[in-house]
């Protein structure tokens, strides 16, 4: 309750102090973390490139499907010949050929593969798996984009909230300076007290200046990420809802092992390795195909021939072929595919260990962040009471200016630490979601 009142008061004082600035500059855009994530996903060039890769993989899959369709071809040829020397005289043989000749030749054929050792079937399945792997790449990069947006958002949040608290501190120090100057005029305190408060204000002003520079950089980076104009100004939402660990570590581990896209990719790659092995084995099998065709041959000048001046044979048949050299050339290829299968299995074990480590670390970081917020809540209450007591003692001239400054500094440092801790808690929560592979699920 005390924290809420202090933050609300700080915000009101900050807004009151900045009324003159607000009248000159445009109001910053209020931005929530969900809005930041949504715009980052829409603007991500990486995701657009991934989608192009998915479309390409789907196109290759469709091409593999087309390979199982019958192969057909048709052709037509017309030729014209001029025969200047058209007489042949060989002893008793005397031939006189025409001075010119025309001919028409046409053909059409259709071939259907009946059995190819299931290689076309395996090719379709392999390209389908490649398309699925490309889709998991999209999901992986989507998670990265979301987490990047979250990191940048809460970095900006910490800067803005720290700057607001520093501005509140400057206003409070101004009040202390006025009070000290009154005491000095009445001979209650020395000139050193006034100078000490002014020195504290200078330090706070330097910190505010540094935070403003950091805020400008953070706003620029956020604008680039979200695809907005580079001079955009952002104001993060003031309230940060706190979350609790709703599940145990073992539950998060189970979720990660079923949802992490790296393991899903590994499973798809394992299926692709099995298909590769089957394809190599299928190469030793014979191939059976059927074909049918028709030809048209007409040697004459007339485009539409007379009966008896052309032939049009039809043909149909089947072809059985076998490259039996694969019986001894496929051995090493089969060994290679077995090694690839083993590598995929080992990679899964490596990923499993890595994921378990990441989830365990993220889980305990989140619990520690929650605990830190709880401790800072007590620290703020203690610092508030200490600041009140030191203020009363200073008014009654029973404490030193050093103790008064120290109490004021500790209070505003505690307020700043609380805002940073609350933001870090949110970031730890999103990191836990990322390690379990569910960060994108809550933003679909």
C-alpha positions as CSV (number, residue, x, y, z in Angstrom):
1,X,0.0,0.0,0.0
2,X,2.8,2.4,0.9
3,X,4.6,1.6,-2.4
4,X,1.5,2.2,-4.4
5,X,1.0,5.6,-2.8
6,X,4.6,6.6,-3.2
7,X,4.6,5.6,-6.9
8,X,1.3,7.4,-7.6
9,X,2.6,10.5,-5.8
10,X,5.9,10.4,-7.7
11,X,4.0,10.2,-11.0
12,X,1.8,13.1,-10.1
13,X,4.8,15.3,-9.0
14,X,6.7,14.3,-12.1
15,X,3.8,15.2,-14.4
16,X,3.3,18.5,-12.6
17,X,7.0,19.4,-12.9
18,X,6.9,18.6,-16.6
19,X,3.8,20.5,-17.6
20,X,5.9,23.2,-19.4
21,X,7.7,20.5,-21.4
22,X,4.5,18.7,-22.3
23,X,3.0,21.9,-23.7
24,X,6.0,22.1,-26.2
25,X,6.7,18.5,-27.1
26,X,4.2,15.9,-28.3
27,X,2.9,13.3,-25.8
28,X,4.8,10.1,-25.9
29,X,3.0,7.0,-27.2
30,X,1.7,4.8,-24.4
31,X,2.9,1.2,-25.2
32,X,2.1,-2.0,-23.5
33,X,4.3,-5.1,-23.7
34,X,1.6,-7.0,-25.7
35,X,1.5,-4.1,-28.3
36,X,5.3,-4.2,-28.5
37,X,5.3,-7.9,-29.2
38,X,2.5,-7.7,-31.7
39,X,4.2,-4.9,-33.7
40,X,7.6,-6.6,-33.5
41,X,6.2,-9.8,-35.0
42,X,4.4,-7.9,-37.8
43,X,7.6,-6.0,-38.7
44,X,10.2,-8.8,-38.4
45,X,12.1,-9.2,-41.6
46,X,13.5,-12.5,-40.2
47,X,10.0,-13.9,-40.0
48,X,9.2,-12.7,-43.5
49,X,12.3,-14.5,-44.8
50,X,11.4,-17.6,-42.9
51,X,7.9,-17.6,-44.4
52,X,9.4,-17.3,-47.9
53,X,11.5,-20.4,-47.0
54,X,8.3,-22.3,-45.9
55,X,6.6,-21.3,-49.2
56,X,9.6,-22.6,-51.1
57,X,9.6,-25.9,-49.2
58,X,5.9,-26.3,-49.9
59,X,6.5,-25.7,-53.6
60,X,9.2,-28.4,-53.6
61,X,6.8,-30.8,-51.9
62,X,4.2,-30.1,-54.6
63,X,6.9,-30.7,-57.3
64,X,7.6,-34.1,-55.7
65,X,4.0,-34.9,-55.8
66,X,3.9,-34.0,-59.5
67,X,6.7,-36.5,-60.2
68,X,4.2,-39.4,-59.6
69,X,2.0,-38.2,-62.5
70,X,2.3,-39.8,-66.0
71,X,4.9,-38.3,-68.3
72,X,3.6,-37.4,-71.7
73,X,5.1,-35.7,-74.8
74,X,3.9,-34.8,-78.3
75,X,5.8,-33.5,-81.3
76,X,5.0,-32.5,-84.9
77,X,7.6,-32.0,-87.7
78,X,7.2,-30.6,-91.2
79,X,10.2,-30.7,-93.6
80,X,10.6,-29.5,-97.2
81,X,13.4,-30.6,-99.5
82,X,14.7,-29.1,-102.8
83,X,16.5,-31.7,-105.0
84,X,18.4,-30.0,-107.8
85,X,20.2,-33.2,-108.9
86,X,17.2,-35.5,-108.9
87,X,18.2,-38.1,-111.6
88,X,20.2,-41.3,-110.8
89,X,21.6,-43.3,-113.7
90,X,23.4,-46.5,-112.7
91,X,23.7,-48.8,-115.7
92,X,20.3,-50.2,-116.3
93,X,19.0,-48.3,-113.3
94,X,17.5,-44.9,-114.2
95,X,15.7,-43.1,-111.4
96,X,14.2,-39.7,-111.7
97,X,13.3,-38.1,-108.4
98,X,11.0,-35.2,-107.9
99,X,12.5,-31.8,-107.8
100,X,11.1,-31.1,-104.3
101,X,9.5,-33.1,-101.5
102,X,7.5,-32.4,-98.4
103,X,6.9,-34.7,-95.3
104,X,4.8,-34.6,-92.1
105,X,5.8,-36.5,-89.0
106,X,3.9,-36.5,-85.7
107,X,4.2,-38.5,-82.5
108,X,2.6,-38.6,-79.0
109,X,3.6,-40.8,-76.1
110,X,2.6,-41.4,-72.5
111,X,4.7,-43.2,-69.8
112,X,3.5,-44.2,-66.4
113,X,5.8,-45.6,-63.7
114,X,4.2,-48.6,-62.1
115,X,6.9,-49.4,-59.6
116,X,10.1,-47.6,-58.8
117,X,11.1,-49.2,-55.4
118,X,8.9,-46.6,-53.6
119,X,11.4,-43.9,-54.4
120,X,8.8,-41.4,-55.5
121,X,6.8,-42.1,-52.3
122,X,9.8,-41.5,-50.1
123,X,10.6,-38.3,-52.1
124,X,7.2,-36.9,-51.3
125,X,7.5,-37.7,-47.6
126,X,11.0,-36.2,-47.4
127,X,10.0,-32.9,-49.0
128,X,6.9,-32.8,-46.7
129,X,9.2,-33.2,-43.7
130,X,11.5,-30.4,-45.0
131,X,8.5,-28.2,-45.1
132,X,7.6,-29.0,-41.5
133,X,11.2,-28.3,-40.4
134,X,11.0,-24.9,-42.2
135,X,7.8,-24.2,-40.2
136,X,9.6,-25.0,-36.9
137,X,12.3,-22.5,-37.9
138,X,9.5,-19.9,-38.2
139,X,8.4,-20.8,-34.7
140,X,11.9,-20.6,-33.3
141,X,12.6,-17.2,-34.7
142,X,9.1,-16.0,-33.6
143,X,10.1,-16.9,-30.0
144,X,13.4,-14.9,-30.5
145,X,11.5,-11.9,-31.8
146,X,9.1,-12.0,-28.9
147,X,11.8,-12.2,-26.3
148,X,13.8,-9.5,-27.9
149,X,10.7,-7.2,-27.9
150,X,10.2,-8.1,-24.2
151,X,13.8,-7.3,-23.3
152,X,13.8,-4.0,-25.1
153,X,10.4,-3.1,-23.6
154,X,11.4,-3.7,-20.0
155,X,14.8,-2.0,-20.5
156,X,12.9,1.1,-21.6
157,X,10.5,0.6,-18.7
158,X,13.4,0.5,-16.1
159,X,15.0,3.6,-17.6
160,X,11.7,5.6,-17.7
161,X,10.6,4.6,-14.2
162,X,14.1,5.3,-12.8
163,X,14.1,8.7,-14.4
164,X,10.7,9.5,-13.0
165,X,11.8,8.6,-9.5
166,X,15.0,10.7,-9.9
167,X,12.8,13.6,-11.0
168,X,10.7,13.1,-7.9
169,X,13.8,13.1,-5.8
170,X,15.0,16.3,-7.4
171,X,11.6,17.9,-6.4
172,X,12.0,16.6,-2.9
173,X,15.6,17.9,-2.7
174,X,14.4,21.4,-3.8
175,X,12.1,21.3,-0.9
176,X,14.9,20.4,1.4
177,X,17.1,23.2,0.0
178,X,14.4,25.7,0.7
179,X,14.0,24.4,4.2
180,X,17.7,24.4,4.8
181,X,18.0,28.0,3.6
182,X,15.3,29.1,6.0
183,X,17.0,27.4,8.8
184,X,20.3,29.0,7.8
185,X,18.8,32.5,7.8
186,X,17.5,31.8,11.3
187,X,20.9,30.5,12.4
188,X,19.6,27.0,13.0
189,X,22.0,25.2,10.5
190,X,25.2,26.1,8.8
191,X,25.9,27.0,5.2
192,X,27.4,23.5,4.8
193,X,23.9,22.0,5.1
194,X,22.6,24.1,2.2
195,X,25.6,23.2,0.1
196,X,25.3,19.5,0.9
197,X,21.7,19.4,-0.3
198,X,22.6,21.3,-3.5
199,X,25.4,18.8,-4.1
200,X,22.9,16.0,-3.7
201,X,20.6,17.8,-6.3
202,X,23.5,18.1,-8.7
203,X,24.2,14.4,-8.4
204,X,20.5,13.6,-9.0
205,X,20.5,16.0,-12.1
206,X,23.5,14.2,-13.6
207,X,21.8,10.9,-13.1
208,X,18.6,12.2,-14.7
209,X,20.6,13.5,-17.7
210,X,22.2,10.1,-18.1
211,X,18.9,8.3,-17.9
212,X,17.4,10.7,-20.5
213,X,20.2,9.9,-22.9
214,X,19.7,6.2,-22.3
215,X,15.9,6.6,-22.8
216,X,16.5,8.3,-26.2
217,X,18.7,5.4,-27.4
218,X,16.1,2.8,-26.1
219,X,13.2,4.6,-27.8
220,X,15.2,4.6,-31.1
221,X,15.9,0.9,-30.9
222,X,12.3,0.2,-30.0
223,X,11.1,2.2,-33.0
224,X,13.4,0.3,-35.4
225,X,12.2,-3.0,-33.9
226,X,8.6,-2.1,-34.3
227,X,8.9,-0.6,-37.7
228,X,7.9,2.9,-36.6
229,X,9.4,6.3,-37.4
230,X,12.9,6.7,-35.8
231,X,11.8,9.8,-33.9
232,X,9.0,8.0,-32.1
233,X,8.7,8.5,-28.4
234,X,7.4,5.8,-26.1
235,X,6.0,5.7,-22.7
236,X,5.8,2.1,-21.2
237,X,2.6,1.2,-19.3
238,X,3.0,2.3,-15.7
239,X,1.7,-0.8,-14.1
240,X,3.5,-4.1,-14.4
241,X,1.3,-7.1,-13.3
242,X,3.3,-9.5,-11.1
243,X,3.0,-13.2,-11.7
244,X,3.6,-16.2,-9.5
245,X,5.2,-19.5,-10.3
246,X,2.0,-21.5,-11.1
247,X,3.8,-24.8,-11.6
248,X,6.7,-26.8,-10.1
249,X,10.0,-27.2,-11.7
250,X,9.2,-30.8,-12.9
251,X,6.0,-29.5,-14.6
252,X,8.0,-26.9,-16.5
253,X,10.6,-29.5,-17.5
254,X,7.8,-31.8,-18.8
255,X,6.3,-28.9,-20.8
256,X,9.7,-28.0,-22.3
257,X,10.5,-31.5,-23.4
258,X,7.2,-31.6,-25.2
259,X,7.0,-28.1,-26.6
260,X,10.6,-27.0,-27.4
261,X,10.9,-26.6,-31.2
262,X,14.5,-27.9,-31.2
263,X,13.3,-31.3,-30.1
264,X,10.4,-31.2,-32.6
265,X,12.9,-30.4,-35.3
266,X,15.1,-33.3,-34.2
267,X,12.1,-35.6,-34.4
268,X,11.4,-34.5,-37.9
269,X,15.0,-34.9,-38.9
270,X,15.0,-38.4,-37.4
271,X,12.0,-39.3,-39.7
272,X,13.9,-37.7,-42.7
273,X,16.9,-39.9,-41.9
274,X,14.7,-43.0,-41.9
275,X,13.3,-42.0,-45.3
276,X,16.8,-41.4,-46.6
277,X,17.8,-44.9,-45.5
278,X,14.7,-46.4,-47.2
279,X,15.4,-44.5,-50.4
280,X,19.0,-45.9,-50.5
281,X,17.7,-49.4,-50.0
282,X,15.0,-48.9,-52.7
283,X,17.7,-48.1,-55.2
284,X,18.6,-51.9,-55.5
285,X,15.0,-52.7,-56.6
286,X,14.0,-53.0,-60.3
287,X,11.8,-50.4,-62.0
288,X,8.6,-51.2,-64.0
289,X,6.9,-48.7,-66.3
290,X,4.2,-48.8,-69.0
291,X,4.1,-46.7,-72.1
292,X,1.8,-46.0,-75.0
293,X,2.4,-44.0,-78.2
294,X,1.2,-43.1,-81.7
295,X,3.1,-41.9,-84.7
296,X,2.0,-40.2,-87.9
297,X,4.1,-40.2,-91.1
298,X,3.0,-38.6,-94.3
299,X,5.4,-38.0,-97.3
300,X,3.5,-35.7,-99.5
301,X,2.8,-32.1,-100.3
302,X,-0.8,-32.1,-99.4
303,X,-1.5,-31.0,-95.8
304,X,-4.6,-33.2,-95.7
305,X,-3.4,-36.5,-97.2
306,X,-5.4,-38.8,-99.3
307,X,-6.1,-42.3,-98.1
308,X,-3.2,-44.7,-98.4
309,X,-0.6,-41.9,-98.5
310,X,0.3,-42.0,-94.7
311,X,0.9,-44.4,-91.9
312,X,0.0,-44.1,-88.2
313,X,1.3,-46.9,-86.1
314,X,0.1,-47.3,-82.5
315,X,2.4,-48.9,-79.9
316,X,2.0,-50.0,-76.2
317,X,4.4,-51.8,-74.0
318,X,6.1,-52.2,-70.6
319,X,9.7,-51.8,-69.5
320,X,11.3,-53.6,-66.7
321,X,14.8,-52.4,-65.8
322,X,17.3,-53.2,-63.0
323,X,20.5,-51.5,-62.2
324,X,22.0,-54.5,-60.4
325,X,25.3,-52.7,-59.8
326,X,23.6,-51.1,-56.8
327,X,23.9,-54.4,-55.0
328,X,27.5,-53.6,-54.3
329,X,27.6,-49.8,-54.7
330,X,24.9,-49.1,-52.1
331,X,26.7,-50.5,-49.1
332,X,28.6,-47.4,-48.2
333,X,25.6,-45.2,-48.8
334,X,23.6,-47.3,-46.4
335,X,26.5,-46.9,-43.8
336,X,26.4,-43.1,-44.3
337,X,22.7,-42.9,-43.6
338,X,23.1,-45.0,-40.5
339,X,25.8,-42.6,-39.2
340,X,23.4,-39.7,-39.9
341,X,20.7,-41.4,-37.9
342,X,23.1,-41.9,-35.0
343,X,24.1,-38.2,-35.1
344,X,20.5,-37.2,-34.9
345,X,19.9,-39.4,-31.8
346,X,23.0,-37.9,-30.1
347,X,21.9,-34.4,-31.0
348,X,18.6,-35.1,-29.3
349,X,20.4,-36.1,-26.1
350,X,22.5,-33.0,-26.2
351,X,19.4,-30.8,-26.7
352,X,17.6,-32.6,-23.9
353,X,20.4,-31.9,-21.4
354,X,20.7,-28.2,-22.6
355,X,16.9,-27.6,-22.3
356,X,16.8,-29.1,-18.8
357,X,19.6,-26.9,-17.7
358,X,18.0,-23.8,-19.2
359,X,14.6,-24.4,-17.6
360,X,16.2,-25.1,-14.2
361,X,18.2,-21.9,-14.4
362,X,15.3,-19.8,-15.6
363,X,12.9,-21.2,-13.0
364,X,15.2,-20.4,-10.1
365,X,16.0,-16.9,-11.5
366,X,12.3,-16.2,-11.6
367,X,11.8,-17.4,-8.0
368,X,14.7,-15.3,-6.9
369,X,13.2,-12.3,-8.7
370,X,9.9,-12.8,-6.9
371,X,11.7,-13.1,-3.5
372,X,13.7,-9.9,-4.3
373,X,10.5,-7.9,-4.9
374,X,9.1,-9.1,-1.6
375,X,12.3,-8.1,0.2
376,X,12.3,-4.7,-1.5
377,X,8.7,-4.1,-0.4
378,X,9.9,-4.4,3.2
379,X,12.9,-2.2,2.5
380,X,10.7,0.5,1.1
381,X,8.5,0.5,4.1
382,X,11.6,0.7,6.4
383,X,13.2,3.4,4.2
384,X,10.0,5.5,4.2
385,X,9.7,5.3,8.0
386,X,13.4,6.2,8.4
387,X,13.1,9.1,6.0
388,X,10.1,10.4,8.0
389,X,12.0,10.1,11.3
390,X,15.1,11.8,10.0
391,X,13.0,14.6,8.5
392,X,11.3,15.2,11.9
393,X,14.7,15.1,13.7
394,X,16.3,17.5,11.2
395,X,13.5,20.0,11.7
396,X,14.1,19.7,15.4
397,X,17.9,20.1,14.8
398,X,18.7,16.8,16.5
399,X,20.3,15.1,13.5
400,X,23.1,15.9,11.0
401,X,22.6,16.8,7.4
402,X,24.5,13.7,6.4
403,X,22.0,11.5,8.1
404,X,19.1,13.5,6.5
405,X,20.7,13.2,3.0
406,X,21.4,9.5,3.6
407,X,17.8,8.7,4.6
408,X,16.5,10.6,1.5
409,X,18.9,8.8,-0.8
410,X,18.1,5.4,0.6
411,X,14.4,5.9,0.1
412,X,14.6,6.9,-3.5
413,X,17.2,4.2,-4.2
414,X,14.8,1.6,-2.7
415,X,12.0,2.9,-4.9
416,X,14.2,2.7,-8.0
417,X,15.4,-0.8,-7.0
418,X,11.8,-1.9,-6.7
419,X,10.9,-0.7,-10.2
420,X,13.9,-2.4,-11.6
421,X,13.1,-5.6,-9.7
422,X,9.5,-5.6,-10.9
423,X,10.7,-5.3,-14.5
424,X,13.3,-8.0,-14.0
425,X,10.6,-10.3,-12.6
426,X,8.5,-9.9,-15.7
427,X,11.6,-10.5,-17.9
428,X,12.4,-13.6,-15.8
429,X,8.9,-14.8,-16.4
430,X,9.1,-14.4,-20.1
431,X,12.5,-16.1,-20.1
432,X,11.0,-19.1,-18.3
433,X,8.2,-19.2,-20.9
434,X,10.9,-19.1,-23.7
435,X,12.9,-22.0,-22.2
436,X,9.7,-24.1,-22.0
437,X,8.9,-23.3,-25.6
438,X,5.5,-21.6,-24.8
439,X,6.4,-17.9,-25.1
440,X,4.7,-17.7,-28.5
441,X,1.6,-19.7,-27.4
442,X,0.3,-16.8,-25.2
443,X,0.7,-14.3,-28.0
444,X,-1.0,-16.2,-30.8
